[in-house]
């Protein structure tokens, strides 16, 4: 009795968690990995900031073929300033920059996407040594004494007292020229993204004033790559070799573009540029250049860095390092993992499904990286790298389940309906299904039934064959109108095999039910499982483990789930188990 009470109490707690906390839901999205960009030239100087910003824009538009819709390009002189391709979207005022981040990108960018923000302008901070006669720090280009208290133990007054500095970047005319690290942090914290890349190419004179490394200890966070052209207390150099570009930015963009654009403007003679100045920053030879590879290439080809005149920094692990503290640079050798997995290039991933011995099949959902991409056939844009693709059978409206389609293999012979592949080019994947009779055909596996309020709807055989005994996971989409919910309860039935079958035996490890809407799939707790021979088998089916239930031909398990959600548009039934008989 105590065990029963304990179990019921545990289920009550589980239900309260499921109903109140969205974390129990499997979030969905559009399945697309989009690349968005905000490019800012904040200075009225025509060189090199204008050409730095333009070169980044040119590389994204021409080199990576990213549509202009995904790019917001702001310039100190505003729209109408000739850039050769495309158009400038707005003036690079502080008000406009903040609005693009917190409003425009807030509406456009989601958790699947990559967002690149690139600043080419002046920067302000403190060089760590300059004080006036009264002992006050001589701050440069709009920097200010730290207001928020997050810049601790950075610098010391001559009397030994510590103080911090809020670094800034300079933007064009508006209410306020200076965009501070605390303000940028606040704006970035307000938006969603998959990966955020923020890059600063900031300097002021021929010998430069930058200090953009001071933004790292404010902006550092998970899923963020912060790249600065200098450290926190010294300068960044612009066009020392007189080719029209800042030293660090030029090499970084060269690496991503694949060509060393030494002619400014870069469209004057692109054929000669490509013939004479090809760049190979693909150090791991995987076919594409990551952000980390571009950073490493920039270090090796930045003349100012090689001469010891500037120190570019990168942080991508959220630990606020490198930074300046206790009078010296605090570096971090563990950065680079996220940047090494991040690529700006996108490719077409097309998934098509077919019936063995038949034609193309549209009754399949396509999932990419855990997000519902749509129904087959489907083409989505994905970034370079590793991606998980899954196909899932479902019934279209009005298609009653007189038969079942079972996934069999991908075109290359891979037999799991979910797979992980590396994509560094446009990719076509073909999945093949088998059509079989709902009476079971030649497959000795469980049949799924759904109670609609007056009777059971036959959803056909679920193929879980594996001769090795390895558990298979299968998902079946269930129409909302086929689920008769009473007192927040939904009933399902599993039957082993079909009438007339002499032998069948399967083991079930876990069953789950998800309620589906446009945004997510939310777990419906299993509260009852009654086997026609064994009785209560709920403990065996709650978890994915080695505690399983064996079911013989025509034996049934009646399942009851709690559905505490409204506006449900469909259901996904999930079963994990195995039938070792040869299909």
C-alpha positions in Angstrom: 0.0 0.0 0.0 2.8 2.4 0.8 4.4 1.7 -2.5 1.1 2.5 -4.3 0.7 5.7 -2.4 4.3 6.7 -3.1 3.8 6.0 -6.8 0.6 8.1 -6.9 2.3 10.9 -5.1 5.1 10.8 -7.6 2.7 10.9 -10.5 1.0 13.9 -9.0 4.3 15.7 -8.8 5.1 14.7 -12.4 1.7 16.0 -13.6 2.3 19.3 -11.8 5.6 19.7 -13.5 4.3 18.8 -16.9 1.4 21.2 -16.7 3.3 24.1 -15.3 6.8 24.0 -16.9 7.3 24.4 -20.7 10.7 22.7 -20.3 8.8 19.3 -20.6 7.9 20.2 -24.2 10.0 19.4 -27.2 10.3 22.8 -29.0 9.9 22.9 -32.7 10.9 25.5 -35.2 11.1 26.2 -38.9 14.0 23.8 -39.4 16.0 26.4 -41.2 19.5 27.6 -40.3 19.5 31.2 -41.5 22.5 33.5 -41.4 21.6 37.1 -40.5 24.0 40.0 -40.4 24.2 43.6 -39.1 27.1 45.5 -40.6 28.0 48.9 -39.2 30.4 51.6 -40.4 30.2 54.1 -37.6 32.8 56.6 -38.9 32.7 59.4 -41.5 36.2 58.5 -42.5 36.1 56.9 -46.0 39.1 54.7 -45.3 39.5 52.1 -44.0 36.2 51.8 -42.1 33.9 52.2 -45.1 35.8 49.6 -47.0 36.1 47.2 -44.0 32.3 47.3 -43.7 31.8 47.0 -47.4 34.2 44.1 -47.7 32.3 42.2 -45.1 29.0 43.0 -46.9 30.5 42.0 -50.2 31.8 38.7 -48.9 28.4 37.7 -47.5 26.5 38.8 -50.6 28.8 37.6 -53.3 31.0 35.0 -51.7 28.2 33.3 -49.6 25.2 34.3 -51.7 23.2 35.5 -48.7 20.2 37.5 -49.8 20.1 41.2 -49.0 16.9 40.6 -47.0 19.0 38.9 -44.3 21.5 41.8 -44.0 21.1 45.2 -42.4 23.9 47.6 -43.6 24.3 50.9 -41.7 26.8 53.6 -42.7 27.8 56.9 -41.2 26.6 58.7 -44.3 23.4 56.7 -44.6 21.4 55.5 -47.7 22.6 56.8 -51.0 26.2 56.4 -50.2 27.4 54.3 -53.2 28.6 50.8 -52.3 28.7 49.1 -55.7 26.1 46.3 -54.9 23.0 46.5 -52.9 22.0 49.5 -50.8 22.8 50.9 -47.4 19.7 50.5 -45.2 20.1 53.3 -42.7 22.4 55.8 -40.9 24.7 54.2 -38.4 23.4 56.2 -35.4 23.3 54.6 -31.9 19.5 54.8 -32.0 19.4 52.9 -35.3 21.9 50.3 -34.3 20.0 49.5 -31.1 16.7 49.4 -32.9 18.0 46.9 -35.5 19.2 44.6 -32.8 16.3 44.8 -30.4 13.4 45.2 -32.9 14.3 44.1 -36.4 16.4 41.1 -35.4 14.1 40.3 -32.5 11.3 39.6 -35.0 13.5 37.8 -37.6 16.1 35.7 -35.8 15.2 32.5 -33.9 17.1 29.8 -32.0 18.1 27.9 -35.2 19.9 30.9 -36.7 23.4 32.4 -36.8 23.6 36.2 -36.3 26.7 38.1 -37.2 27.2 41.7 -35.9 30.2 43.5 -37.4 31.4 47.0 -36.1 33.9 49.0 -38.1 34.5 52.3 -36.3 36.5 54.0 -33.6 36.8 52.6 -30.1 37.4 54.1 -26.7 38.9 52.9 -23.4 42.0 53.4 -21.2 45.5 52.4 -22.1 46.4 51.5 -18.5 49.0 54.1 -17.9 47.9 57.6 -18.7 46.8 60.0 -15.9 46.6 63.8 -15.8 48.3 66.0 -13.3 45.5 65.5 -10.8 45.8 61.7 -11.0 42.7 61.2 -13.0 42.7 58.6 -15.8 42.9 60.0 -19.3 40.1 58.1 -21.0 40.0 58.0 -24.8 37.2 58.4 -27.3 34.2 58.5 -25.0 35.1 55.8 -22.5 33.8 56.4 -19.0 34.5 55.2 -15.4 32.5 52.0 -14.9 28.9 52.7 -13.8 27.6 49.2 -13.3 30.4 47.8 -11.1 31.2 44.9 -13.4 34.6 46.1 -14.4 36.4 45.4 -11.1 40.2 45.1 -10.4 41.2 46.5 -13.8 43.1 49.6 -13.3 44.7 51.5 -10.3 44.8 55.2 -9.6 48.3 56.4 -8.6 47.1 56.2 -4.9 46.5 52.4 -5.4 42.7 52.5 -5.5 41.1 50.2 -8.1 38.7 51.5 -10.8 37.0 50.1 -13.9 36.3 51.5 -17.3 33.3 51.1 -19.6 34.6 50.8 -23.1 32.7 52.1 -26.0 32.5 52.3 -29.8 31.8 55.4 -31.8 28.7 55.8 -33.9 27.7 58.6 -36.2 25.6 61.6 -35.4 22.6 61.2 -33.2 21.4 61.7 -29.7 24.5 60.0 -28.4 27.7 59.1 -30.3 29.0 56.4 -27.8 27.7 52.8 -27.6 28.9 51.4 -24.3 29.7 47.7 -23.5 26.9 47.6 -20.9 24.3 48.9 -23.4 25.3 46.4 -26.1 25.1 43.6 -23.5 21.6 44.6 -22.6 20.5 44.7 -26.2 22.0 41.3 -27.1 20.5 39.7 -24.0 17.1 40.6 -25.3 17.1 38.6 -28.5 17.1 34.9 -29.5 19.6 33.2 -31.8 21.4 29.9 -32.2 24.9 31.3 -32.4 25.9 35.0 -32.1 29.1 36.3 -33.6 30.1 39.9 -32.6 33.2 41.3 -34.3 34.9 44.6 -33.6 37.3 46.3 -36.0 37.8 49.5 -34.1 40.6 52.1 -34.4 40.9 55.9 -34.5 44.2 57.2 -35.9 47.0 55.7 -38.0 48.4 54.2 -34.8 44.9 53.6 -33.5 42.9 53.5 -30.4 40.7 50.6 -30.0 40.4 48.8 -26.6 37.6 46.5 -28.1 38.9 43.6 -26.1 37.2 45.2 -23.1 33.8 44.2 -24.6 34.5 40.5 -23.9 34.0 40.5 -20.2 30.6 42.2 -20.7 29.3 40.3 -23.8 30.7 36.8 -23.0 28.0 34.1 -22.8 27.0 30.7 -24.0 26.6 30.4 -27.8 28.4 33.6 -28.4 31.7 34.2 -30.3 33.3 37.6 -29.5 36.1 38.7 -31.8 38.1 41.9 -31.2 40.9 43.5 -33.2 42.8 44.5 -30.0 43.1 43.6 -26.4 41.5 45.7 -23.6 44.2 48.3 -22.9 46.0 48.9 -26.2 45.5 50.0 -29.8 44.3 48.5 -33.1 45.9 49.4 -36.4 44.1 50.2 -39.6 45.6 50.4 -43.1 49.4 50.2 -42.5 50.0 48.7 -46.0 47.8 51.2 -47.8 45.5 48.7 -49.5 42.3 50.2 -48.3 41.5 47.8 -45.4 42.3 47.5 -41.7 44.9 44.8 -41.1 43.0 42.3 -38.9 39.6 42.6 -40.7 41.2 42.2 -44.1 42.8 38.9 -43.3 39.8 37.6 -41.4 37.4 38.3 -44.3 40.0 37.0 -46.8 39.9 33.7 -45.0 36.1 33.4 -45.2 35.9 34.7 -48.8 38.7 32.5 -50.1 40.5 35.3 -52.0 42.9 38.0 -50.8 41.1 41.2 -52.0 44.1 43.6 -52.4 42.3 45.9 -54.8 39.9 48.5 -53.3 37.1 48.7 -54.2 37.1 44.9 -54.6 34.8 44.7 -57.6 37.2 46.6 -59.9 39.0 43.5 -61.2 37.7 40.4 -59.5 39.1 38.0 -62.1 42.7 39.2 -61.6 42.2 39.1 -57.8 41.1 35.5 -57.9 43.8 34.4 -60.3 46.6 35.8 -58.3 45.5 35.8 -54.6 43.7 32.6 -53.7 43.4 32.0 -49.9 43.2 28.6 -48.3 42.2 28.8 -44.6 40.7 25.3 -44.5 43.2 23.9 -42.1 41.3 20.7 -41.3 40.6 20.0 -45.0 36.9 19.5 -44.4 35.8 21.6 -47.4 34.9 24.8 -45.6 36.3 27.6 -43.4 35.0 27.9 -39.8 35.1 31.1 -37.8 38.0 29.6 -35.8 40.0 28.9 -38.9 39.4 32.4 -40.2 40.6 33.9 -36.8 43.8 31.7 -36.9 44.4 32.8 -40.5 43.9 36.4 -39.6 46.5 36.1 -36.8 49.0 34.6 -39.2 48.5 37.3 -41.8 47.8 40.4 -39.7 50.9 42.6 -40.3 50.2 44.7 -37.2 49.9 41.6 -35.0 53.1 40.0 -36.4 54.9 43.3 -35.6 53.6 43.3 -32.0 51.5 46.4 -32.6 48.0 44.9 -31.9 46.6 41.8 -30.1 43.3 40.4 -31.5 41.2 38.4 -29.0 38.5 35.7 -29.3 36.1 34.3 -26.6 33.6 31.6 -27.3 33.1 29.6 -24.1 31.2 32.1 -22.0 33.8 32.5 -19.2 34.6 36.2 -19.9 38.2 35.4 -20.8 40.5 36.8 -22.2 40.2 40.1 -20.2 42.4 42.6 -18.3 42.5 42.1 -14.6 45.0 42.8 -11.8 47.2 44.9 -14.1 47.7 42.3 -16.9 46.0 40.3 -19.6 44.2 37.2 -18.4 44.2 34.8 -21.4 42.3 31.5 -22.0 43.7 28.5 -23.9 40.3 26.8 -23.9 38.6 29.0 -26.5 37.9 27.9 -30.0 35.5 24.9 -29.7 32.3 26.8 -30.7 34.1 28.9 -33.3 35.5 25.7 -34.9 31.9 24.3 -35.3 30.5 27.6 -36.7 30.3 28.2 -40.4 28.5 31.0 -42.3 28.1 29.0 -45.5 24.7 27.5 -46.0 23.6 24.6 -48.3 20.4 23.1 -49.6 19.4 19.9 -47.9 16.6 18.2 -49.8 14.8 15.1 -48.4 12.4 13.1 -50.6 10.6 9.9 -49.7 9.5 7.0 -51.9 7.5 3.8 -51.6 9.5 0.6 -52.5 8.1 -0.5 -55.9 6.0 2.7 -56.1 6.4 6.4 -56.6 7.2 9.4 -54.5 5.5 9.5 -51.1 4.3 12.7 -49.5 2.9 11.3 -46.2 6.1 11.9 -44.2 7.3 14.6 -41.9 10.9 15.8 -42.1 12.8 16.8 -39.0 16.2 18.5 -39.1 18.2 19.0 -35.9 15.1 18.3 -33.8 12.9 20.9 -35.5 10.0 20.1 -37.8 11.1 21.3 -41.3 7.9 20.3 -43.1 6.5 17.4 -45.2 8.3 15.5 -47.9 9.6 16.5 -50.4 11.3 19.3 -48.6 14.4 21.5 -49.1 15.8 23.5 -46.2 18.9 25.7 -45.8 21.4 24.4 -43.3 24.9 25.6 -42.3 28.0 23.6 -43.1 28.7 20.9 -40.5 26.9 18.0 -38.8 23.1 17.7 -39.0 20.5 15.1 -37.8 17.7 14.2 -40.2 14.7 12.2 -39.3 11.6 11.0 -41.3 8.3 10.3 -39.6 5.2 8.7 -41.1 1.9 10.5 -40.6 -1.6 10.3 -42.0 -3.0 13.2 -44.0 -6.5 14.5 -43.4 -9.1 12.1 -44.8 -6.6 9.2 -45.2 -8.0 6.4 -43.1 -5.4 3.8 -41.9 -6.4 0.8 -44.0 -2.7 0.3 -44.5 0.6 1.3 -42.9 3.8 2.7 -44.4 7.0 1.6 -42.7 10.4 3.1 -43.1 13.0 0.7 -44.5 16.2 2.4 -45.6 17.9 5.5 -47.0 19.2 5.4 -50.5 22.7 4.5 -49.3 21.4 1.5 -47.3 21.3 3.1 -43.9 18.4 1.5 -42.0 17.6 3.8 -39.1 14.9 6.4 -39.8 17.1 9.0 -37.9 20.6 9.7 -39.1 23.4 12.2 -38.6 25.3 13.5 -41.7 28.0 16.0 -42.5 27.0 18.6 -45.1 29.5 20.7 -46.9 27.7 20.8 -50.3 24.1 20.7 -51.5 22.7 17.3 -50.4 19.8 15.1 -51.6 18.6 12.4 -49.3 16.1 9.7 -50.4 14.2 7.7 -47.8 12.3 4.5 -48.8 9.1 3.2 -47.2 7.3 -0.1 -47.5 3.5 -0.4 -47.9 1.9 -3.2 -46.1 -1.6 -4.5 -45.2 -3.0 -3.4 -41.8 -3.7 -7.0 -41.2 0.0 -7.4 -40.5 1.3 -8.7 -43.9 4.6 -10.4 -43.2 5.6 -8.2 -40.2 5.1 -9.7 -36.8 5.1 -6.5 -34.8 2.6 -4.5 -32.7 -0.4 -2.8 -34.1 -1.5 0.5 -32.7 -5.1 1.4 -32.0 -6.5 4.8 -30.8 -9.8 5.1 -28.9 -11.9 7.8 -30.5 -14.7 7.8 -27.9 -16.8 5.1 -29.5 -14.4 2.6 -30.9 -10.8 1.9 -31.7 -9.2 3.4 -34.9 -6.6 1.0 -36.5 -3.3 2.9 -37.1 -1.6 -0.2 -38.5 1.6 -2.2 -37.7 4.6 -0.4 -36.2 7.7 -2.1 -37.5 10.3 -2.6 -34.7 12.2 -5.5 -36.2 15.9 -5.9 -35.3 17.4 -9.4 -35.4 20.2 -8.4 -33.0 17.7 -7.5 -30.2 18.5 -3.8 -30.3 15.6 -1.6 -29.3 14.1 0.5 -32.1 12.3 3.8 -31.6 9.3 4.5 -33.8 7.0 7.5 -34.0 3.4 7.6 -35.3 1.5 10.8 -36.0 -2.1 10.6 -34.8 -4.9 12.8 -35.9 -6.6 15.0 -33.3 -10.1 13.8 -34.4 -9.1 10.2 -33.7 -8.4 10.8 -30.1 -11.4 10.8 -27.8 -10.4 12.7 -24.7 -12.5 12.3 -21.6 -11.6 13.9 -18.3 -8.2 14.9 -19.7 -7.5 11.2 -20.5 -6.6 9.6 -23.9 -6.6 5.8 -24.5 -4.4 3.8 -26.8 -4.0 0.0 -27.4 -1.0 -2.0 -28.6 -1.8 -5.5 -29.9 0.9 -8.0 -30.9 0.5 -9.2 -34.4 -2.8 -9.8 -36.1 -5.5 -12.5 -36.2 -4.5 -15.6 -38.1 -0.8 -15.1 -37.3 0.7 -18.2 -35.7 3.5 -16.6 -33.8 4.8 -13.2 -32.8 6.8 -11.9 -29.9 8.0 -8.4 -29.1 9.4 -6.6 -26.1 8.4 -3.1 -25.2 10.7 -0.8 -23.3 8.9 2.5 -23.2 5.9 4.3 -24.7 5.2 8.1 -24.8 2.6 10.4 -26.2 3.2 14.0 -27.2 0.5 16.7 -27.9 1.5 18.7 -30.9 0.9 22.3 -31.9 2.8 24.7 -34.3 5.5 25.5 -31.8 6.2 22.4 -29.7 5.5 18.9 -28.7 4.5 18.5 -25.0 4.7 15.3 -23.1 1.4 13.6 -22.0 2.2 11.5 -18.9 1.4 7.8 -19.0 -0.7 6.9 -16.0 -1.9 3.4 -16.7 -0.7 0.3 -18.7 -2.6 -3.0 -18.4 -1.4 -6.1 -20.1 -4.1 -8.7 -21.1 -2.1 -11.5 -19.5 0.4 -9.8 -17.0 -1.8 -7.1 -15.6 -0.2 -3.8 -14.6 3.0 -3.1 -16.6 3.2 0.6 -16.1 6.7 0.5 -14.4 8.2 -1.4 -17.4 7.0 1.2 -19.9 7.8 4.5 -18.1 11.5 4.7 -18.7 14.0 3.7 -21.4 16.0 1.1 -19.6 16.5 -2.7 -19.4 13.1 -3.2 -17.5 10.8 -4.3 -20.4 7.6 -6.2 -21.0 7.3 -9.2 -23.2 4.1 -9.6 -25.4 3.0 -12.6 -27.4 0.7 -12.8 -30.5 -2.7 -11.2 -30.0 -1.9 -10.0 -26.5 -2.8 -6.4 -25.8 -1.7 -3.5 -23.6 -4.2 -0.8 -22.9 -2.6 2.6 -22.3 -4.0 5.7 -20.7 -2.3 9.1 -21.0 -3.1 12.5 -19.3 -3.6 15.3 -21.9 -3.6 18.6 -19.9 -3.2 20.9 -22.9 -5.5 23.0 -25.0 -5.4 23.8 -28.8 -3.8 20.5 -29.6 -3.4 20.1 -33.4 -2.2 16.5 -33.3 -0.4 13.8 -31.4 2.8 11.8 -31.7 2.9 8.3 -30.3 6.4 7.0 -29.6 7.3 3.3 -28.9 10.7 1.9 -28.0 11.1 -1.9 -28.3 12.1 -4.8 -30.5 10.9 -7.8 -32.4 13.7 -10.1 -33.2 11.9 -12.2 -35.8 13.0 -11.8 -39.4 10.6 -9.4 -41.2 
